[in-house]
Amino acid sequence: MRGKIDTSMDRAIGTAVSPLPTGRKSSARTALIDLKEPARNMLSDCFRQFGIESVILSGTADERLRKEKFEACVVKLAPAAQPVLESARTSPSNSRMVIYGLGGSAQDALRFSKYGINAVFREPLERPAALKLVRATQMLVLHELRRYVRIPVITEVSLAISGDSRRLTATSIEVSSGGMSMRSAEDLTAGQSVEISFALLTLPRVWVRGSVSWRNEAGRAFGIRFDPQDERRLRIKEWIDSCVEG
């Protein structure tokens, strides 16, 4: 796995984002935890444009996450993030909150993958990219997901190629009940049959068959469509349903 995770959320986000009119009533809160200016101000403005209020937390952030309800949080991907993430995921109110990482490499994001990092704001932080990421994930934060749900989540995925002894590793981008998008430098082609395995927060490691449905060479991203005959995919659907209901 090389370089930093690309948070453009391939095929899920438009090529440009127009700012929304300000003044929308906030119906959700995101905690900005120990962030420095100007990143704090920029992210506050990005969330506000999508009707999401930002709350600045520092010092006692882990304690407040245990006691207060937030729909999302942004935390710097550094060793100090571990107690904060632990508090969030063990809190009855925030166990299913959307977690954004700030900065860090692909390895940093995967180091915290057991906490279910949903997406990462890359550094240096740029307003157009930040707006694009918030736009792609706002429905999850606002609990307004429609019938076809894609959950952004970063975790390590193992792939076994049918008829090939290779075992490949990729990093997930999004998962739905019908498939998963991910990123890898490995060479894959559309139509290849695979079996993938991964774990997601409250979902223990699951194996499921599928096939490569598309490949973006430039972005090293590709999509896997789950085999509809493989009943193991139902565990993934149940996990997604629980995220939406939560």
Backbone as a ProteinNet text record, in pm:
[ID]
protein_1_A
[PRIMARY]
MRGKIDTSMDRAIGTAVSPLPTGRKSSARTALIDLKEPARNMLSDCFRQFGIESVILSGTADERLRKEKFEACVVKLAPAAQPVLESARTSPSNSRMVIYGLGGSAQDALRFSKYGINAVFREPLERPAALKLVRATQMLVLHELRRYVRIPVITEVSLAISGDSRRLTATSIEVSSGGMSMRSAEDLTAGQSVEISFALLTLPRVWVRGSVSWRNEAGRAFGIRFDPQDERRLRIKEWIDSCVEG
[TERTIARY]
84.8	0	88.2	67.9	160.9	87.4	160.6	105.6	-8.9	-69.9	-182.3	-312.8	-407.9	-539.5	-603.1	-656.1	-724	-867.5	-909.4	-1044.8	-1141.7	-1109.2	-1203.9	-1323.7	-1320.4	-1433.1	-1479	-1391	-1413.8	-1555.1	-1609.4	-1739.9	-1854.6	-1825	-1931.8	-1946.1	-1849.7	-1848.6	-1835.2	-1902.5	-1893.3	-1757.8	-1732.1	-1602.3	-1592.8	-1703	-1699	-1810.6	-1788.9	-1888.6	-1920	-2044.9	-2086.3	-2129.9	-2080.1	-2120.4	-2271.1	-2327.4	-2470.1	-2497.6	-2618.1	-2650.7	-2636.9	-2576.5	-2564.2	-2696.8	-2709.9	-2834.9	-2924.6	-2885.7	-2965.9	-2960.4	-3069.6	-3074.9	-2994.7	-2905	-2823.6	-2907.5	-2897.2	-2971.3	-2877.3	-2746.2	-2646.9	-2524	-2446.8	-2326.8	-2204.9	-2094.9	-1968.6	-1867.2	-1792	-1691.2	-1557.2	-1499	-1366	-1269.4	-1188.9	-1113.4	-966.1	-925.7	-785.9	-728.8	-810.1	-763.6	-714	-612.3	-556.5	-617.4	-613.4	-652.6	-538	-565.4	-695.3	-780.8	-727.6	-804.2	-938.8	-938.8	-1062.5	-1166.8	-1124.6	-1218.9	-1269.1	-1178.4	-1217.7	-1318.6	-1293.3	-1384.5	-1518	-1514.7	-1639.9	-1727.6	-1665.9	-1741.2	-1793.6	-1712.4	-1756.1	-1877.2	-1870.8	-1983.6	-2107.1	-2087.8	-2201.2	-2278.7	-2209.2	-2276.1	-2367.3	-2348.8	-2435.6	-2526.7	-2547.1	-2641.2	-2591.1	-2459.2	-2399.6	-2322.6	-2357.4	-2292.8	-2161	-2059	-1930.2	-1914.7	-1863.6	-1838.1	-1689.8	-1620.7	-1477.5	-1453.1	-1377	-1342.8	-1191.2	-1144.8	-1002.3	-986.8	-875.6	-847.8	-930.5	-1056.9	-1143.9	-1233.8	-1185.6	-1267.2	-1317	-1230.3	-1272.2	-1384.6	-1380.1	-1486.2	-1618.5	-1612.2	-1734.9	-1795.3	-1711.1	-1762.7	-1834.7	-1798	-1867.9	-2005.2	-2020.8	-2142.1	-2237.3	-2183	-2265.4	-2282.4	-2393.8	-2423.9	-2372.4	-2292.6	-2246.5	-2272.9	-2304.1	-2325.6	-2194.3	-2089.8	-1961.3	-1851.1	-1727.6	-1613.6	-1498.8	-1408.4	-1285.5	-1169.9	-1077.3	-964.8	-836.6	-730.4	-599.3	-549.2	-505.2	-457.1	-314.3	-306.6	-180.1	-200.8	-92.9	-108.6	-207.1	-215.3	-305.3	-452.2	-480.6	-620.2	-679.4	-595.9	-647.4	-746.2	-716.2	-815.6	-944.4	-935.5	-1054.4	-1141.5	-1079.9	-1154.6	-1213.2	-1137.9	-1186.5	-1310.8	-1306.4	-1421.6	-1543.3	-1520.5	-1632.2	-1698.2	-1617.8	-1673.5	-1729	-1691.7	-1747.2	-1860.4	-1891.4	-2001.7	-2133.6	-2235.9	-2365.5	-2423.1	-2393.6	-2449.7	-2373.5	-2241.8	-2158.3	-2092.4	-2133.5	-2064.8	-2074.5	-2177.8	-2194.1	-2177.1	-2111.8	-2089	-1995.4	-2002.6	-1912.8	-1780.5	-1671	-1539.6	-1455.5	-1412.2	-1320.3	-1180.7	-1081.4	-943.8	-892.5	-791.3	-725.8	-579.2	-531.6	-391.5	-354.7	-225	-177.9	-165.6	-95.4	-74.4	-177.2	-169.8	-258	-234.8	-108.7	-76.7	-135.8	-134.9	-194.1	-343	-412.2	-556.1	-585	-505.6	-527.9	-493.9	-400.4	-364.7	-484.5	-571.7	-690.5	-816.2	-800.9	-916.9	-1013.8	-966.1	-1057.5	-1162.7	-1136.4	-1233.8	-1330.3	-1314	-1407.2	-1391	-1268.9	-1248.7	-1325.6	-1413.2	-1496.8	-1430.3	-1357.8	-1294.9	-1185.2	-1096.8	-981.9	-970.7	-956.8	-922.7	-771	-726.1	-582.1	-521.6	-395.5	-319.6	-212.5	-183.2	-241.5	-389.3	-469.4	-613.6	-647	-728	-771.2	-922.7	-977.4	-1121.3	-1202.1	-1167.8	-1248.5	-1253.2	-1139	-1135.3	-1213.9	-1204.8	-1278.7	-1429.3	-1472.7	-1615	-1663.7	-1580.8	-1617.2	-1637.7	-1549.7	-1560.5	-1682.9	-1708.1	-1825.9	-1952.7	-1954.4	-2071.3	-2096.3	-1988.9	-2002	-2053.1	-2031.5	-2065.5	-2176.6	-2228.4	-2325.9	-2450.9	-2499	-2622	-2606.1	-2485	-2457.2	-2458.3	-2400.7	-2398.3	-2539.1	-2620	-2754	-2859.5	-2817.3	-2910.5	-3023.2	-2984.7	-3082.6	-3049.5	-2991.6	-2954.6	-3077.7	-3068.7	-3179.2	-3166.3	-3241.5	-3250.1	-3114.9	-3040.5	-2912	-2804.1	-2748	-2656.8	-2513.2	-2424.9	-2281.5	-2223.2	-2152.3	-2090.7	-1940.7	-1890.9	-1746.5	-1678.1	-1576.6	-1504.4	-1367	-1267.5	-1130.2	-1087.7	-1061.6	-1012.6	-930.6	-849.8	-768	-850	-838.1	-913.1	-814.7	-838.4	-756.6	-832.3	-764.2	-827.3	-754.9	-832.7	-779.8	-837.6	-751.8	-794.8	-820.1	-936.3	-968.7	-870.1	-818.7	-724.8	-586.5	-557.2	-428.6	-386.1	-259.5	-210.8	-184.6	-195.2	-166.2	-271.5	-227.2	-317.8	-281.4	-377.4	-353.5	-413.3	-364.1	-415.4	-460.6	-574	-627.5	-680.3	-713.3	-772.9	-912.3	-1011.3	-1149.2	-1175.2	-1271.2	-1317.6	-1461.2	-1548.4	-1688.7	-1738.8	-1842.6	-1905.1	-2056.2	-2121.3	-2267	-2310.2	-2440.8	-2488.5	-2460.1	-2430	-2406.3	-2262.1	-2173	-2033.7	-1946.5	-1822.8	-1726	-1630.1	-1596	-1490.5	-1366.5	-1252.1	-1126.4	-1012.7	-896.3	-779.6	-659.5	-588	-468.6	-381.2	-252.6	-160.9	-151.6	-212.9	-205.9	-285.5	-245.7	-307	-429.9	-547.6	-672.2	-747.7	-827.8	-904.8	-1052.3	-1137.6	-1282.2	-1319.8	-1406.6	-1452.3	-1382.3	-1269	-1198.2	-1281.3	-1283.4	-1353.6	-1259.2	-1310.9	-1228.2	-1308	-1235.4	-1297.2	-1226	-1303.3	-1242.9	-1278.1	-1194.2	-1222.8	-1182.7	-1260	-1233.8	-1315.4	-1281.6	-1356.9	-1398.4	-1514.3	-1567.1	-1620.7	-1544.3	-1591.8	-1665.2	-1797.5	-1874.6	-1898.4	-1848.6	-1863.9	-1734.3	-1734.9	-1613.8	-1576.7	-1456.5	-1407.7	-1506.9	-1533.6	-1629	-1561.9	-1598.1	-1549	-1667.6	-1646.5	-1754.6	-1696	-1762.8	-1719.4	-1771.9	-1700.3	-1745.1	-1664.9	-1682.5	-1607.2	-1574	-1464.8	-1422.8	-1518.6	-1586.8	-1687.9	-1635.8	-1535.3	-1475	-1336.1	-1255.5	-1118.4	-1081.4	-1031.3	-983.2	-831	-763.7	-618.4	-550.7	-600.9	-537.1	-542.9	-656.9	-672.4	-642.4	-602	-572.2	-690.2	-809.7	-930.7	-1005	-1082.3	-1164.1	-1283.4	-1382.5	-1502.2	-1522.9	-1573.4	-1608.1	-1759.5	-1824	-1966.8	-1980.2	-2050	-2066.5	-2150.9	-2118.1	-2194.2	-2331	-2440.7	-2573.4	-2609.2	-2536.6	-2562.7	-2486.4	-2398.6	-2319.1	-2393.5	-2450.2	-2532.9	-2451.6	-2320.5	-2237.3	-2246	-2286.8	-2300.3	-2412.4	-2503.9	-2615.2	-2565.1	-2451.7	-2393.6	-2351.3	-2304.1	-2263.7	-2386.9	-2492.3	-2616.9	-2671.6	-2666.9	-2714.7	-2633	-2501.2	-2416	-2450.1	-2470.6	-2506.5	-2640.6	-2737.4	-2869.2	-2856.5	-2769.6	-2753	-2687.8	-2599.9	-2538	-2641.9	-2729.3	-2832.7	-2933	-2973.1	-3069.1	-3010.7	-2877.1	-2813.3	-2798.2
-117.9	0	122.6	210.6	322.3	452.9	557.6	692.3	712.7	827.8	860.9	819.7	792.9	753	869.7	844	945.4	951.8	1066.5	1077.4	1136	1127.5	1178.1	1087.8	970.6	877.8	848.2	780.2	753.9	709.8	768.7	734.5	770.8	825.3	861.2	1011.6	1085.5	1229	1297.1	1406.8	1482.6	1548.2	1605.5	1666.6	1805.2	1862.7	1994.8	2006.9	2094.1	2116.9	2265.7	2299.5	2438.2	2461.6	2566.6	2593.1	2608.3	2552.2	2564.6	2694.1	2748.4	2869.4	2844.9	2938.8	2925.3	2957.9	2926.3	2957.8	2838	2721.5	2602.5	2568.8	2526.9	2490.8	2362.8	2367	2250.4	2141.5	2021.1	1909	1800.2	1825.6	1728	1804.7	1737.5	1799.8	1712.7	1778.8	1707.9	1770.1	1686.3	1732.7	1747.5	1865.6	1889.8	1880.7	1775.8	1741.5	1779.6	1872.9	1917.2	1957.8	2026.5	2073.9	2217.1	2249.2	2383.9	2467.1	2597.7	2686.9	2685	2704.3	2737.6	2615.5	2493.1	2372.9	2370.6	2409.2	2408.7	2500.3	2621.3	2716.4	2669.5	2614.1	2568.7	2455.3	2358	2244.9	2286.9	2379.3	2429.9	2490	2566.8	2630.3	2526.4	2425.8	2320.2	2245.7	2205.8	2134	2223.8	2351.8	2442.8	2454.9	2450.6	2464	2345.9	2235.9	2120.2	2097.2	2202.6	2197	2119.4	2111.5	2035.9	2132.6	2136.2	2224.9	2164.1	2246.4	2200.3	2243.7	2153.1	2181.1	2158.5	2259.9	2250.8	2178.9	2069	1993.9	1988.6	1999	1985.1	1943.4	1886.7	1850.2	1733.1	1757.6	1653	1592.3	1586	1536.8	1395.1	1306.8	1168.2	1158.8	1244.1	1243.2	1292.6	1397.9	1451.6	1353.4	1280.4	1181.8	1067.9	1043	939.4	986.5	1119	1172.7	1241.1	1299.6	1377.5	1305.5	1334.8	1274.8	1362.8	1305	1371.6	1277.4	1334.8	1251.8	1219	1299.7	1278.5	1344.3	1310.2	1380	1379.4	1476.1	1483.1	1479.2	1386	1371.1	1352.3	1414.7	1401.7	1258.8	1198.5	1060	1057.2	1052.6	1049.5	961.1	919.3	831.6	884.1	1016.3	1074.7	1050.7	1004.8	984.1	858	764.6	635	644.2	717.2	724	792.5	889.5	958.4	862.5	786.9	690.7	579.7	537.4	434.4	483.3	608.1	665.2	673.4	715	728.9	594.9	494	365.5	284	318.1	246.2	323.9	442.3	521.5	473	448.2	405.7	506.3	635.2	739.6	756	730.4	763.5	643.4	522.9	405.1	393.5	454.5	447.3	583.1	675.3	806.6	794.9	891.3	896.7	955	885.1	932	969.6	1096.7	1146	1155.3	1107.9	1130.7	1255.8	1317	1432.3	1399.1	1405.8	1380.4	1234.6	1210	1072.9	1000.2	889.6	807	695.1	614.1	497.1	404.3	390	303.8	359.3	492.8	554.5	524.8	538.5	512.1	366.5	275.8	133.8	96.7	169.4	142.5	162.5	254.8	283.3	221.7	129.6	77.5	2.6	-50.1	-121.7	-28.4	102.4	199.3	246.2	193.7	227.2	368.1	405.2	535.9	536.4	635	637.8	706.5	813.1	887.6	975.6	1023.7	1101.5	1231.6	1342.1	1470.1	1473.3	1486.9	1487.9	1622.3	1618.7	1741.5	1758.6	1882	2007.2	2017.9	2063.7	2071.5	2179.8	2143.3	2238.5	2243.6	2363.5	2382.2	2300.9	2301.4	2225.4	2076.4	2018.8	1876.1	1847.8	1939.5	1921	1927.6	2022	2032.8	1908	1857.8	1739	1618.8	1604.4	1491.5	1504.8	1625.3	1645.7	1620.1	1666.6	1643.9	1494.3	1417	1273.3	1196.7	1251.7	1178.8	1243.5	1357	1431.9	1350.7	1269	1195.2	1092.5	1039	945.5	1018	1136.8	1216.5	1259.3	1298.2	1349.4	1239.8	1114.7	1001.4	1016	1056.4	1073.5	985.5	869.7	779.4	722.2	709	656.1	504.8	448.9	303.6	239.9	299.2	239.8	308.2	237.6	295.1	253.7	350.7	324.6	381.4	299.2	343.8	363.4	486.1	505	445.8	365.5	305.7	261.2	277.3	243	120.6	12.7	-108.6	-187.6	-279.8	-362	-478.3	-502.7	-609.6	-708.1	-836.5	-942.2	-1001.7	-1021.5	-1075.4	-1200.8	-1304	-1425.4	-1432.8	-1439.5	-1442.2	-1586.7	-1611.6	-1747.4	-1793.5	-1916.5	-1971.2	-1911.8	-1841.6	-1774.6	-1794.3	-1820.9	-1844.2	-1714.6	-1601.7	-1474.1	-1438.8	-1374	-1311.7	-1164.2	-1081.1	-938.5	-864.3	-743.3	-658.4	-525.5	-476.7	-349.3	-271.5	-144.9	-59.6	-19.8	-45.3	-16.5	133.3	170.5	308.6	317.3	235.5	231.2	87.1	58	-73.8	-55.8	-140.1	-141.8	-287.4	-310.2	-448.2	-526.9	-457.2	-525.6	-534.5	-459.7	-463.7	-368.9	-354.8	-272.7	-209.5	-83.1	-18.8	-11.4	-24	-25.5	21.8	32.2	84	-8	-35	-118.2	-93.1	-106.2	-92.2	-221.1	-328.4	-457.2	-454.3	-540.6	-545.3	-636	-576.8	-651.6	-606.8	-696	-661.7	-692.3	-615.8	-635.5	-777.5	-839.9	-974.3	-1081.7	-1051.3	-1150.8	-1193.1	-1322.1	-1374.2	-1372.2	-1329.3	-1317.5	-1363.2	-1387.6	-1401	-1300.8	-1215.6	-1113.6	-1139.8	-1088.1	-1097.4	-966.8	-926.9	-802.5	-803	-712.2	-693.9	-548.1	-522.1	-386.4	-360.4	-291.1	-245.3	-356.4	-354.7	-457.3	-582.6	-584.4	-702.9	-782.7	-904.4	-988	-1021.1	-1070.1	-1096.9	-1182	-1135.6	-1203.6	-1233.3	-1344.7	-1382.1	-1381.9	-1335.6	-1334.3	-1339.3	-1412.8	-1419.9	-1299.4	-1267.3	-1157	-1152.4	-1045.6	-1027	-879.8	-854.3	-715.6	-655.7	-548.3	-489	-367.2	-298.8	-184.6	-158.9	-90.2	-60.3	78.7	163.5	296.7	294.5	279.8	265.8	388.1	506.1	629.5	641.8	604.6	617.3	491.5	384.2	255	205	240.8	198	95.4	11.9	-85.5	-123.2	-182.4	-222.2	-372.2	-428.1	-570	-580.8	-657	-685	-819.5	-823.2	-948.2	-1046.6	-1173.4	-1280	-1292.1	-1267.2	-1273.4	-1411.6	-1516	-1651.4	-1683.4	-1595.7	-1618.2	-1558.6	-1643	-1595.3	-1524.7	-1536.8	-1469	-1317.4	-1269.9	-1124.8	-1067.7	-1152.2	-1104.1	-1048.1	-1098.6	-1042.1	-897.6	-867.6	-730.3	-640.8	-691.4	-614.9	-585	-682.5	-661.3	-554.1	-554.9	-453.6	-314.2	-303.7	-174.3	-126.4	-215.7	-178.5	-126.2	-187.9	-143.5	-6.2	25.1	158.2	264.4	233	328.5	351.1	243.2	254.2	323.4	307.2	369.4	517.2
0	0	0	-94.5	-106.2	-99.5	-50.5	-54.2	40.2	28.6	114.5	50.9	136.3	86.2	13.8	-103.3	-180.8	-135.1	-82.7	-28.2	-129.8	-257.9	-358.1	-372.8	-309.2	-309	-451.5	-526	-667.8	-698.3	-804.4	-859.8	-767	-650.7	-557.8	-545.6	-596.2	-578	-713.6	-731.7	-855.5	-868.3	-982	-1003.8	-944.2	-903.5	-842.5	-741.6	-645.3	-542.1	-536.5	-550.4	-536.5	-393.5	-328.3	-190.7	-180.4	-74.9	-50.4	23.2	12	86	235.1	303.5	447.1	511.2	637.8	705.3	723.2	668.7	691.9	840.7	895.5	1036.4	1059.6	1158.8	1188	1253.2	1198.6	1254.7	1303.6	1297.5	1342.5	1390.9	1476	1529.8	1502.6	1465.7	1451.2	1545.7	1614.5	1708.8	1637	1643.3	1588.8	1706.4	1709.7	1829.9	1818.6	1902	1910.6	1774.6	1694.9	1564.5	1576.5	1501.7	1502.8	1391.4	1408.9	1300.7	1199.2	1068.1	1008.7	972.6	995.5	960.5	1032.3	1159.3	1238.3	1176	1138.2	1079.6	943.2	863.4	730.5	739.4	825.4	836.9	897.4	992.8	1050	941.5	852.4	744.3	645.9	615.1	521.5	576.7	702.6	762.3	770.6	802.6	816.3	685.9	573.6	444.2	413.6	486.4	466.8	587.3	664.2	775.9	895.5	911.4	1022.8	1111.8	1238.3	1334.6	1382.6	1397.7	1449.8	1595.3	1677.4	1818.4	1843.7	1895.8	1920.6	2052.6	2048.2	2168.6	2184.4	2307.5	2336.7	2481.7	2513.8	2652.5	2700.9	2730.1	2785.8	2678.3	2555.3	2444.3	2469.4	2520.2	2540.7	2643.1	2746	2846.8	2789	2708.9	2649.3	2549.1	2478.6	2383.5	2454.3	2579.7	2655.5	2702.5	2717.1	2779.2	2681.8	2574.4	2482	2348.9	2282.1	2152.6	2039.7	1950.8	1829.5	1712.5	1598.3	1479.2	1408.5	1433	1367.3	1448	1413.7	1472.6	1372.8	1389.8	1310.1	1407.7	1387.1	1478.5	1399.3	1445.8	1382.4	1396.9	1286.8	1291.2	1345.6	1477.2	1550	1672.5	1739.4	1856.6	1961	1977.7	2077.3	2043.6	1922	1881.6	1943.5	1985.9	2030.8	2146.7	2257.2	2365.5	2324	2232.9	2183.7	2104.2	2014.4	1933.4	2019.4	2118.6	2209.5	2284.5	2331.4	2402.9	2312.5	2186.8	2093.1	2066.1	2036.3	1995.9	2111.9	2234.5	2349.7	2415.7	2363.6	2416.5	2356.3	2438.1	2384.6	2285	2306.2	2219.9	2089.8	2091.3	1975.8	1909.1	1945.2	1893.2	1741	1682.3	1536.5	1469.5	1537.8	1478.4	1357.6	1267.3	1152.1	1199.4	1173.2	1216.7	1095	1094.1	991.2	1052	977.3	1016.7	948	1005.7	943.5	925.4	800.6	771.3	787.1	795.7	811.6	679.1	681.4	562.8	558.6	454.1	444.7	562.9	602.6	715.9	845.2	860.1	979.5	987.1	874.7	872.6	905.5	850.6	876.6	1020.7	1081	1220	1312.6	1273.2	1353.3	1293.4	1198.6	1125.8	1216.3	1329	1418.8	1478.1	1470.7	1521.1	1411.8	1292.7	1185.5	1132.5	1091.6	1028.6	897.1	880.6	760.2	642.4	667.3	557.8	614.9	527.5	572.1	492.9	564.3	503.2	487.2	365	340.1	375	414.5	440.5	333.2	291.4	341.2	303.7	399.3	381.1	279.3	179.7	77.6	74.3	65.3	76.5	-26	-155.6	-252.2	-219.2	-180.4	-146.4	-18.9	79	204.5	179.9	99.2	65.4	-7	-96.4	-173.4	-81.5	17.7	109.4	200.4	250.3	335.1	255	130.7	46.9	27.5	8.3	-17.2	104.2	223	345.7	426.3	382	461.9	492.9	398.9	421.4	532.9	545.2	653.1	787.6	791.4	914.5	954.4	855.2	881.1	894	881.3	888	784.8	664.4	557.7	438.4	464.1	356.4	287.9	159.5	81.1	65.5	-26.8	-41.2	-72	-166.4	-201.8	-119.6	-25.3	72.5	45.1	37.5	34.3	163	237.5	361.3	337.6	351.2	340.5	463.3	442.1	554.5	505.6	591.3	555.3	634.6	565.1	629.4	529.3	578.5	490.5	437.2	308.6	242.2	180.5	204.8	144.7	26.6	-85.9	-206.1	-252	-281.1	-343	-484.2	-584.8	-723.9	-766.5	-823.1	-868.1	-974.6	-958.2	-1054.4	-1045	-936.2	-919.3	-774.5	-752	-615.9	-539.7	-610	-543.9	-440	-332.5	-236.5	-231.2	-266.5	-276.8	-157.8	-135.5	-29.1	-88.2	-42.4	-88.9	31.2	8.1	110.5	65.9	148.5	109.2	99.9	14.2	1.2	50.2	-9.9	29.4	23	101.2	96.5	91.5	13.2	7	20.9	23.7	35	-92.5	-201.4	-328.1	-370.9	-303.4	-345.6	-266.1	-310.4	-238.7	-338.4	-314.3	-392.8	-306.5	-370.2	-295.8	-383.9	-324.2	-395.4	-372.6	-482.3	-473.9	-596.4	-578.2	-691.1	-772.5	-722.7	-791.6	-922.6	-1014.5	-1147.1	-1146.2	-1165.3	-1174.3	-1298.6	-1354.2	-1472.5	-1449.7	-1515.7	-1502.5	-1542.2	-1463.4	-1491.2	-1411	-1349.6	-1270	-1149.4	-1120.3	-1002.9	-883.1	-769.6	-649.5	-527.2	-419.1	-287.9	-197.7	-132.5	-48.5	97.7	187	330	396.2	497.1	569.7	698.3	788.1	912.2	921.3	980.7	991.5	1132.2	1212.6	1342.1	1417.5	1418.6	1490.2	1407.1	1284	1198.2	1199.6	1258.3	1255	1110.6	1092.2	955.9	878.1	756.3	669.8	536.4	474.8	342.2	246.6	125.1	27.8	-113.3	-202.2	-342	-419.1	-527.5	-611.5	-739.9	-813.7	-938.5	-955.1	-1024.5	-1050.6	-1151.9	-1112.9	-1201.7	-1277.1	-1223.1	-1293.1	-1236.2	-1314.2	-1274	-1323.4	-1236.2	-1270.6	-1260.1	-1374.1	-1373	-1313.9	-1351	-1305.6	-1153.5	-1095.6	-951.2	-874.1	-946.2	-883.6	-799.6	-842.3	-771.4	-855.5	-789.6	-860.8	-773.6	-838	-767	-772.4	-663.4	-655.4	-638.7	-725.5	-709.7	-640.3	-526.4	-453.1	-533.8	-521.2	-585.6	-517.2	-590	-527.1	-474.5	-519.1	-472.2	-342.6	-303	-182.1	-62.4	19.6	130.9	239.2	234.6	333.8	321.1	201.8	182.8	269.2	316.1	398.1	531.1	578.8	701.1	679.6	558.6	526.1	519.5	457.2	449.4	588.7	677.4	814.6	884.8	861.3	922.5	870.4	740	680.3	733.8	742.1	796.1	938.8	1018.3	1156.3	1163.1	1067.3	1062.7	1030.9	936.7	896.2	1010.1	1073.8	1182.5	1303.5	1322.1	1436.4	1421.7
[MASK]
++++++++++++++++++++++++++++++++++++++++++++++++++++++++++++++++++++++++++++++++++++++++++++++++++++++++++++++++++++++++++++++++++++++++++++++++++++++++++++++++++++++++++++++++++++++++++++++++++++++++++++++++++++++++++++++++++++++++++++++++++++++

